[in-house]
């Protein structure tokens, strides 16, 4: 096990937690629901109908 000298800087911390100590303000001051609504308007304009989905034929059991 290596020991650090008192005058050497501490090793970098590997933060994996959400927001790990870094301030991240929202990018816009608008209401988040208004932003979501404008995003969904764009999505619906690009894909106005849902794509066809395959049937679940041949499967008898659905387990989680």
HTML snippet that shows the backbone in 3Dmol.js (N, CA, C, O; Angstrom):
<script src="https://3Dmol.org/build/3Dmol-min.js"></script>
<div id="view" style="width:600px;height:400px;position:relative"></div>
<script>
const pdb = `
ATOM      1  N   UNK A   1       0.836  -1.169   0.000  1.00  0.00           N
ATOM      2  CA  UNK A   1       0.000   0.000   0.000  1.00  0.00           C
ATOM      3  C   UNK A   1       0.882   1.233   0.000  1.00  0.00           C
ATOM      4  O   UNK A   1       1.795   1.348   0.818  1.00  0.00           O
ATOM      5  N   UNK A   2       0.611   2.170  -0.926  1.00  0.00           N
ATOM      6  CA  UNK A   2       1.414   3.370  -1.039  1.00  0.00           C
ATOM      7  C   UNK A   2       0.845   4.463  -0.134  1.00  0.00           C
ATOM      8  O   UNK A   2      -0.368   4.605   0.015  1.00  0.00           O
ATOM      9  N   UNK A   3       1.744   5.218   0.456  1.00  0.00           N
ATOM     10  CA  UNK A   3       1.322   6.352   1.249  1.00  0.00           C
ATOM     11  C   UNK A   3       1.657   7.627   0.499  1.00  0.00           C
ATOM     12  O   UNK A   3       2.702   7.727  -0.145  1.00  0.00           O
ATOM     13  N   UNK A   4       0.773   8.591   0.588  1.00  0.00           N
ATOM     14  CA  UNK A   4       1.017   9.881  -0.040  1.00  0.00           C
ATOM     15  C   UNK A   4       1.846  10.741   0.895  1.00  0.00           C
ATOM     16  O   UNK A   4       1.686  10.695   2.114  1.00  0.00           O
ATOM     17  N   UNK A   5       2.722  11.516   0.313  1.00  0.00           N
ATOM     18  CA  UNK A   5       3.475  12.478   1.106  1.00  0.00           C
ATOM     19  C   UNK A   5       2.538  13.614   1.508  1.00  0.00           C
ATOM     20  O   UNK A   5       1.609  13.930   0.764  1.00  0.00           O
ATOM     21  N   UNK A   6       2.758  14.228   2.656  1.00  0.00           N
ATOM     22  CA  UNK A   6       1.855  15.289   3.109  1.00  0.00           C
ATOM     23  C   UNK A   6       1.769  16.471   2.147  1.00  0.00           C
ATOM     24  O   UNK A   6       0.733  17.134   2.094  1.00  0.00           O
ATOM     25  N   UNK A   7       2.827  16.754   1.385  1.00  0.00           N
ATOM     26  CA  UNK A   7       2.791  17.903   0.485  1.00  0.00           C
ATOM     27  C   UNK A   7       2.260  17.560  -0.909  1.00  0.00           C
ATOM     28  O   UNK A   7       2.122  18.456  -1.741  1.00  0.00           O
ATOM     29  N   UNK A   8       1.962  16.298  -1.182  1.00  0.00           N
ATOM     30  CA  UNK A   8       1.434  15.922  -2.490  1.00  0.00           C
ATOM     31  C   UNK A   8      -0.084  16.096  -2.501  1.00  0.00           C
ATOM     32  O   UNK A   8      -0.731  15.933  -1.466  1.00  0.00           O
ATOM     33  N   UNK A   9      -0.664  16.428  -3.670  1.00  0.00           N
ATOM     34  CA  UNK A   9      -2.120  16.603  -3.745  1.00  0.00           C
ATOM     35  C   UNK A   9      -2.830  15.264  -3.564  1.00  0.00           C
ATOM     36  O   UNK A   9      -2.285  14.216  -3.910  1.00  0.00           O
ATOM     37  N   UNK A  10      -4.037  15.301  -3.026  1.00  0.00           N
ATOM     38  CA  UNK A  10      -4.777  14.043  -2.850  1.00  0.00           C
ATOM     39  C   UNK A  10      -5.142  13.440  -4.204  1.00  0.00           C
ATOM     40  O   UNK A  10      -5.264  14.163  -5.192  1.00  0.00           O
ATOM     41  N   UNK A  11      -5.316  12.131  -4.254  1.00  0.00           N
ATOM     42  CA  UNK A  11      -5.702  11.502  -5.532  1.00  0.00           C
ATOM     43  C   UNK A  11      -7.105  11.952  -5.928  1.00  0.00           C
ATOM     44  O   UNK A  11      -7.904  12.305  -5.061  1.00  0.00           O
ATOM     45  N   UNK A  12      -7.416  11.945  -7.228  1.00  0.00           N
ATOM     46  CA  UNK A  12      -8.755  12.367  -7.656  1.00  0.00           C
ATOM     47  C   UNK A  12      -9.816  11.392  -7.169  1.00  0.00           C
ATOM     48  O   UNK A  12      -9.594  10.183  -7.103  1.00  0.00           O
ATOM     49  N   UNK A  13     -10.958  11.941  -6.833  1.00  0.00           N
ATOM     50  CA  UNK A  13     -12.086  11.116  -6.402  1.00  0.00           C
ATOM     51  C   UNK A  13     -12.869  10.661  -7.623  1.00  0.00           C
ATOM     52  O   UNK A  13     -13.070  11.436  -8.558  1.00  0.00           O
ATOM     53  N   UNK A  14     -13.298   9.447  -7.620  1.00  0.00           N
ATOM     54  CA  UNK A  14     -14.129   8.914  -8.698  1.00  0.00           C
ATOM     55  C   UNK A  14     -15.562   8.901  -8.196  1.00  0.00           C
ATOM     56  O   UNK A  14     -15.985   7.968  -7.515  1.00  0.00           O
ATOM     57  N   UNK A  15     -16.294   9.933  -8.535  1.00  0.00           N
ATOM     58  CA  UNK A  15     -17.669  10.053  -8.077  1.00  0.00           C
ATOM     59  C   UNK A  15     -18.600   9.381  -9.074  1.00  0.00           C
ATOM     60  O   UNK A  15     -18.587   9.701 -10.263  1.00  0.00           O
ATOM     61  N   UNK A  16     -19.395   8.459  -8.590  1.00  0.00           N
ATOM     62  CA  UNK A  16     -20.354   7.796  -9.473  1.00  0.00           C
ATOM     63  C   UNK A  16     -21.782   8.086  -9.046  1.00  0.00           C
ATOM     64  O   UNK A  16     -22.727   7.590  -9.659  1.00  0.00           O
ATOM     65  N   UNK A  17     -21.946   8.885  -8.001  1.00  0.00           N
ATOM     66  CA  UNK A  17     -23.283   9.222  -7.531  1.00  0.00           C
ATOM     67  C   UNK A  17     -23.883  10.304  -8.416  1.00  0.00           C
ATOM     68  O   UNK A  17     -23.164  11.072  -9.056  1.00  0.00           O
ATOM     69  N   UNK A  18     -25.209  10.353  -8.441  1.00  0.00           N
ATOM     70  CA  UNK A  18     -25.880  11.394  -9.199  1.00  0.00           C
ATOM     71  C   UNK A  18     -25.488  12.749  -8.632  1.00  0.00           C
ATOM     72  O   UNK A  18     -25.454  12.937  -7.416  1.00  0.00           O
ATOM     73  N   UNK A  19     -25.202  13.662  -9.495  1.00  0.00           N
ATOM     74  CA  UNK A  19     -24.803  15.023  -9.169  1.00  0.00           C
ATOM     75  C   UNK A  19     -23.505  15.071  -8.387  1.00  0.00           C
ATOM     76  O   UNK A  19     -23.190  16.145  -7.875  1.00  0.00           O
ATOM     77  N   UNK A  20     -22.752  14.056  -8.251  1.00  0.00           N
ATOM     78  CA  UNK A  20     -21.521  13.906  -7.511  1.00  0.00           C
ATOM     79  C   UNK A  20     -20.803  15.167  -7.077  1.00  0.00           C
ATOM     80  O   UNK A  20     -19.593  15.270  -7.277  1.00  0.00           O
ATOM     81  N   UNK A  21     -21.489  16.118  -6.501  1.00  0.00           N
ATOM     82  CA  UNK A  21     -20.851  17.310  -6.007  1.00  0.00           C
ATOM     83  C   UNK A  21     -20.657  18.388  -7.044  1.00  0.00           C
ATOM     84  O   UNK A  21     -20.096  19.436  -6.726  1.00  0.00           O
ATOM     85  N   UNK A  22     -21.096  18.180  -8.268  1.00  0.00           N
ATOM     86  CA  UNK A  22     -20.931  19.150  -9.331  1.00  0.00           C
ATOM     87  C   UNK A  22     -22.256  19.880  -9.521  1.00  0.00           C
ATOM     88  O   UNK A  22     -23.296  19.253  -9.720  1.00  0.00           O
ATOM     89  N   UNK A  23     -22.210  21.191  -9.460  1.00  0.00           N
ATOM     90  CA  UNK A  23     -23.435  21.976  -9.668  1.00  0.00           C
ATOM     91  C   UNK A  23     -23.791  21.986 -11.145  1.00  0.00           C
ATOM     92  O   UNK A  23     -22.952  22.308 -11.986  1.00  0.00           O
ATOM     93  N   UNK A  24     -25.020  21.640 -11.463  1.00  0.00           N
ATOM     94  CA  UNK A  24     -25.481  21.617 -12.849  1.00  0.00           C
ATOM     95  C   UNK A  24     -26.834  22.316 -12.912  1.00  0.00           C
ATOM     96  O   UNK A  24     -27.873  21.667 -12.797  1.00  0.00           O
ATOM     97  N   UNK A  25     -26.827  23.640 -13.096  1.00  0.00           N
ATOM     98  CA  UNK A  25     -28.104  24.351 -13.167  1.00  0.00           C
ATOM     99  C   UNK A  25     -28.841  23.996 -14.452  1.00  0.00           C
ATOM    100  O   UNK A  25     -28.213  23.599 -15.433  1.00  0.00           O
ATOM    101  N   UNK A  26     -30.166  24.132 -14.460  1.00  0.00           N
ATOM    102  CA  UNK A  26     -30.916  23.844 -15.681  1.00  0.00           C
ATOM    103  C   UNK A  26     -30.481  24.761 -16.812  1.00  0.00           C
ATOM    104  O   UNK A  26     -30.100  25.910 -16.586  1.00  0.00           O
ATOM    105  N   UNK A  27     -30.542  24.243 -18.027  1.00  0.00           N
ATOM    106  CA  UNK A  27     -30.078  24.998 -19.183  1.00  0.00           C
ATOM    107  C   UNK A  27     -31.036  26.127 -19.541  1.00  0.00           C
ATOM    108  O   UNK A  27     -30.619  27.101 -20.168  1.00  0.00           O
ATOM    109  N   UNK A  28     -32.284  26.026 -19.170  1.00  0.00           N
ATOM    110  CA  UNK A  28     -33.269  27.049 -19.538  1.00  0.00           C
ATOM    111  C   UNK A  28     -34.098  27.414 -18.308  1.00  0.00           C
ATOM    112  O   UNK A  28     -34.229  26.633 -17.365  1.00  0.00           O
ATOM    113  N   UNK A  29     -34.642  28.602 -18.348  1.00  0.00           N
ATOM    114  CA  UNK A  29     -35.489  29.057 -17.244  1.00  0.00           C
ATOM    115  C   UNK A  29     -36.955  28.762 -17.511  1.00  0.00           C
ATOM    116  O   UNK A  29     -37.820  29.145 -16.723  1.00  0.00           O
ATOM    117  N   UNK A  30     -37.240  28.089 -18.611  1.00  0.00           N
ATOM    118  CA  UNK A  30     -38.629  27.788 -18.958  1.00  0.00           C
ATOM    119  C   UNK A  30     -39.146  26.637 -18.117  1.00  0.00           C
ATOM    120  O   UNK A  30     -38.373  25.886 -17.522  1.00  0.00           O
ATOM    121  N   UNK A  31     -40.445  26.512 -18.077  1.00  0.00           N
ATOM    122  CA  UNK A  31     -41.105  25.434 -17.362  1.00  0.00           C
ATOM    123  C   UNK A  31     -40.728  24.099 -18.012  1.00  0.00           C
ATOM    124  O   UNK A  31     -40.814  23.977 -19.234  1.00  0.00           O
ATOM    125  N   UNK A  32     -40.308  23.085 -17.223  1.00  0.00           N
ATOM    126  CA  UNK A  32     -39.905  21.809 -17.837  1.00  0.00           C
ATOM    127  C   UNK A  32     -41.045  21.119 -18.577  1.00  0.00           C
ATOM    128  O   UNK A  32     -40.799  20.412 -19.554  1.00  0.00           O
ATOM    129  N   UNK A  33     -42.284  21.308 -18.133  1.00  0.00           N
ATOM    130  CA  UNK A  33     -43.411  20.684 -18.834  1.00  0.00           C
ATOM    131  C   UNK A  33     -43.667  21.378 -20.173  1.00  0.00           C
ATOM    132  O   UNK A  33     -44.090  20.738 -21.135  1.00  0.00           O
ATOM    133  N   UNK A  34     -43.412  22.672 -20.232  1.00  0.00           N
ATOM    134  CA  UNK A  34     -43.536  23.390 -21.497  1.00  0.00           C
ATOM    135  C   UNK A  34     -42.471  22.908 -22.484  1.00  0.00           C
ATOM    136  O   UNK A  34     -42.745  22.755 -23.674  1.00  0.00           O
ATOM    137  N   UNK A  35     -41.256  22.670 -21.985  1.00  0.00           N
ATOM    138  CA  UNK A  35     -40.192  22.133 -22.837  1.00  0.00           C
ATOM    139  C   UNK A  35     -40.538  20.735 -23.337  1.00  0.00           C
ATOM    140  O   UNK A  35     -40.313  20.423 -24.506  1.00  0.00           O
ATOM    141  N   UNK A  36     -41.088  19.886 -22.456  1.00  0.00           N
ATOM    142  CA  UNK A  36     -41.491  18.537 -22.860  1.00  0.00           C
ATOM    143  C   UNK A  36     -42.591  18.593 -23.907  1.00  0.00           C
ATOM    144  O   UNK A  36     -42.584  17.822 -24.866  1.00  0.00           O
ATOM    145  N   UNK A  37     -43.535  19.507 -23.721  1.00  0.00           N
ATOM    146  CA  UNK A  37     -44.622  19.633 -24.680  1.00  0.00           C
ATOM    147  C   UNK A  37     -44.100  20.064 -26.046  1.00  0.00           C
ATOM    148  O   UNK A  37     -44.547  19.542 -27.067  1.00  0.00           O
ATOM    149  N   UNK A  38     -43.164  21.005 -26.081  1.00  0.00           N
ATOM    150  CA  UNK A  38     -42.616  21.435 -27.372  1.00  0.00           C
ATOM    151  C   UNK A  38     -41.795  20.313 -28.016  1.00  0.00           C
ATOM    152  O   UNK A  38     -41.779  20.182 -29.240  1.00  0.00           O
ATOM    153  N   UNK A  39     -41.120  19.513 -27.204  1.00  0.00           N
ATOM    154  CA  UNK A  39     -40.384  18.366 -27.745  1.00  0.00           C
ATOM    155  C   UNK A  39     -41.349  17.343 -28.341  1.00  0.00           C
ATOM    156  O   UNK A  39     -41.080  16.796 -29.410  1.00  0.00           O
ATOM    157  N   UNK A  40     -42.465  17.079 -27.669  1.00  0.00           N
ATOM    158  CA  UNK A  40     -43.421  16.099 -28.175  1.00  0.00           C
ATOM    159  C   UNK A  40     -44.094  16.590 -29.452  1.00  0.00           C
ATOM    160  O   UNK A  40     -44.463  15.779 -30.301  1.00  0.00           O
ATOM    161  N   UNK A  41     -44.261  17.907 -29.603  1.00  0.00           N
ATOM    162  CA  UNK A  41     -44.799  18.446 -30.857  1.00  0.00           C
ATOM    163  C   UNK A  41     -43.867  18.095 -32.007  1.00  0.00           C
ATOM    164  O   UNK A  41     -44.326  17.721 -33.086  1.00  0.00           O
ATOM    165  N   UNK A  42     -42.569  18.212 -31.788  1.00  0.00           N
ATOM    166  CA  UNK A  42     -41.592  17.875 -32.828  1.00  0.00           C
ATOM    167  C   UNK A  42     -41.623  16.375 -33.117  1.00  0.00           C
ATOM    168  O   UNK A  42     -41.590  15.972 -34.279  1.00  0.00           O
ATOM    169  N   UNK A  43     -41.687  15.545 -32.074  1.00  0.00           N
ATOM    170  CA  UNK A  43     -41.712  14.090 -32.262  1.00  0.00           C
ATOM    171  C   UNK A  43     -42.954  13.681 -33.043  1.00  0.00           C
ATOM    172  O   UNK A  43     -42.868  12.854 -33.950  1.00  0.00           O
ATOM    173  N   UNK A  44     -44.104  14.251 -32.703  1.00  0.00           N
ATOM    174  CA  UNK A  44     -45.333  13.903 -33.414  1.00  0.00           C
ATOM    175  C   UNK A  44     -45.301  14.398 -34.859  1.00  0.00           C
ATOM    176  O   UNK A  44     -45.904  13.776 -35.734  1.00  0.00           O
ATOM    177  N   UNK A  45     -44.613  15.497 -35.120  1.00  0.00           N
ATOM    178  CA  UNK A  45     -44.494  15.984 -36.500  1.00  0.00           C
ATOM    179  C   UNK A  45     -43.612  15.052 -37.320  1.00  0.00           C
ATOM    180  O   UNK A  45     -43.867  14.850 -38.507  1.00  0.00           O
ATOM    181  N   UNK A  46     -42.577  14.481 -36.706  1.00  0.00           N
ATOM    182  CA  UNK A  46     -41.687  13.573 -37.431  1.00  0.00           C
ATOM    183  C   UNK A  46     -42.293  12.187 -37.599  1.00  0.00           C
ATOM    184  O   UNK A  46     -42.037  11.519 -38.601  1.00  0.00           O
ATOM    185  N   UNK A  47     -43.087  11.750 -36.641  1.00  0.00           N
ATOM    186  CA  UNK A  47     -43.691  10.415 -36.703  1.00  0.00           C
ATOM    187  C   UNK A  47     -45.142  10.526 -36.232  1.00  0.00           C
ATOM    188  O   UNK A  47     -45.429  10.271 -35.062  1.00  0.00           O
ATOM    189  N   UNK A  48     -46.066  10.905 -37.131  1.00  0.00           N
ATOM    190  CA  UNK A  48     -47.443  11.170 -36.712  1.00  0.00           C
ATOM    191  C   UNK A  48     -48.224   9.924 -36.278  1.00  0.00           C
ATOM    192  O   UNK A  48     -49.205  10.046 -35.543  1.00  0.00           O
ATOM    193  N   UNK A  49     -47.811   8.733 -36.716  1.00  0.00           N
ATOM    194  CA  UNK A  49     -48.505   7.516 -36.298  1.00  0.00           C
ATOM    195  C   UNK A  49     -47.500   6.539 -35.721  1.00  0.00           C
ATOM    196  O   UNK A  49     -46.325   6.541 -36.088  1.00  0.00           O
ATOM    197  N   UNK A  50     -47.975   5.717 -34.824  1.00  0.00           N
ATOM    198  CA  UNK A  50     -47.098   4.710 -34.228  1.00  0.00           C
ATOM    199  C   UNK A  50     -46.755   3.658 -35.272  1.00  0.00           C
ATOM    200  O   UNK A  50     -47.616   3.299 -36.076  1.00  0.00           O
ATOM    201  N   UNK A  51     -45.527   3.151 -35.286  1.00  0.00           N
ATOM    202  CA  UNK A  51     -45.181   2.090 -36.232  1.00  0.00           C
ATOM    203  C   UNK A  51     -45.910   0.793 -35.875  1.00  0.00           C
ATOM    204  O   UNK A  51     -46.260   0.562 -34.717  1.00  0.00           O
ATOM    205  N   UNK A  52     -46.128  -0.034 -36.872  1.00  0.00           N
ATOM    206  CA  UNK A  52     -46.786  -1.318 -36.638  1.00  0.00           C
ATOM    207  C   UNK A  52     -45.919  -2.195 -35.749  1.00  0.00           C
ATOM    208  O   UNK A  52     -44.694  -2.204 -35.872  1.00  0.00           O
ATOM    209  N   UNK A  53     -46.557  -2.920 -34.867  1.00  0.00           N
ATOM    210  CA  UNK A  53     -45.850  -3.779 -33.923  1.00  0.00           C
ATOM    211  C   UNK A  53     -46.173  -5.227 -34.229  1.00  0.00           C
ATOM    212  O   UNK A  53     -47.288  -5.549 -34.639  1.00  0.00           O
ATOM    213  N   UNK A  54     -45.199  -6.098 -34.030  1.00  0.00           N
ATOM    214  CA  UNK A  54     -45.438  -7.525 -34.242  1.00  0.00           C
ATOM    215  C   UNK A  54     -46.340  -8.064 -33.148  1.00  0.00           C
ATOM    216  O   UNK A  54     -46.333  -7.572 -32.019  1.00  0.00           O
ATOM    217  N   UNK A  55     -47.117  -9.082 -33.494  1.00  0.00           N
ATOM    218  CA  UNK A  55     -47.967  -9.731 -32.492  1.00  0.00           C
ATOM    219  C   UNK A  55     -47.131 -10.627 -31.602  1.00  0.00           C
ATOM    220  O   UNK A  55     -45.992 -10.960 -31.929  1.00  0.00           O
ATOM    221  N   UNK A  56     -47.704 -11.014 -30.476  1.00  0.00           N
ATOM    222  CA  UNK A  56     -47.019 -11.888 -29.532  1.00  0.00           C
ATOM    223  C   UNK A  56     -47.406 -13.342 -29.746  1.00  0.00           C
ATOM    224  O   UNK A  56     -47.513 -14.101 -28.783  1.00  0.00           O
ATOM    225  N   UNK A  57     -47.616 -13.735 -30.981  1.00  0.00           N
ATOM    226  CA  UNK A  57     -47.998 -15.120 -31.263  1.00  0.00           C
ATOM    227  C   UNK A  57     -46.860 -16.064 -30.935  1.00  0.00           C
ATOM    228  O   UNK A  57     -45.692 -15.742 -31.158  1.00  0.00           O
ATOM    229  N   UNK A  58     -47.199 -17.227 -30.407  1.00  0.00           N
ATOM    230  CA  UNK A  58     -46.199 -18.232 -30.103  1.00  0.00           C
ATOM    231  C   UNK A  58     -45.627 -18.120 -28.703  1.00  0.00           C
ATOM    232  O   UNK A  58     -44.784 -18.927 -28.312  1.00  0.00           O
ATOM    233  N   UNK A  59     -46.062 -17.152 -27.962  1.00  0.00           N
ATOM    234  CA  UNK A  59     -45.589 -17.049 -26.579  1.00  0.00           C
ATOM    235  C   UNK A  59     -46.763 -17.278 -25.644  1.00  0.00           C
ATOM    236  O   UNK A  59     -47.821 -16.664 -25.784  1.00  0.00           O
ATOM    237  N   UNK A  60     -46.558 -18.160 -24.699  1.00  0.00           N
ATOM    238  CA  UNK A  60     -47.631 -18.497 -23.787  1.00  0.00           C
ATOM    239  C   UNK A  60     -47.453 -17.849 -22.424  1.00  0.00           C
ATOM    240  O   UNK A  60     -48.431 -17.607 -21.718  1.00  0.00           O
ATOM    241  N   UNK A  61     -46.225 -17.570 -22.054  1.00  0.00           N
ATOM    242  CA  UNK A  61     -45.959 -17.057 -20.714  1.00  0.00           C
ATOM    243  C   UNK A  61     -45.138 -15.776 -20.804  1.00  0.00           C
ATOM    244  O   UNK A  61     -44.196 -15.662 -21.587  1.00  0.00           O
ATOM    245  N   UNK A  62     -45.524 -14.846 -19.994  1.00  0.00           N
ATOM    246  CA  UNK A  62     -44.767 -13.612 -19.863  1.00  0.00           C
ATOM    247  C   UNK A  62     -44.330 -13.506 -18.409  1.00  0.00           C
ATOM    248  O   UNK A  62     -45.164 -13.365 -17.515  1.00  0.00           O
ATOM    249  N   UNK A  63     -43.040 -13.573 -18.174  1.00  0.00           N
ATOM    250  CA  UNK A  63     -42.519 -13.509 -16.819  1.00  0.00           C
ATOM    251  C   UNK A  63     -41.614 -12.299 -16.685  1.00  0.00           C
ATOM    252  O   UNK A  63     -40.924 -11.898 -17.622  1.00  0.00           O
ATOM    253  N   UNK A  64     -41.641 -11.735 -15.494  1.00  0.00           N
ATOM    254  CA  UNK A  64     -40.736 -10.622 -15.210  1.00  0.00           C
ATOM    255  C   UNK A  64     -39.493 -11.140 -14.556  1.00  0.00           C
ATOM    256  O   UNK A  64     -38.595 -10.362 -14.233  1.00  0.00           O
TER     257      UNK A  64
END
`;
const viewer = $3Dmol.createViewer("view");
viewer.addModel(pdb, "pdb");
viewer.setStyle({}, {cartoon: {color: "spectrum"}});
viewer.zoomTo();
viewer.render();
</script>
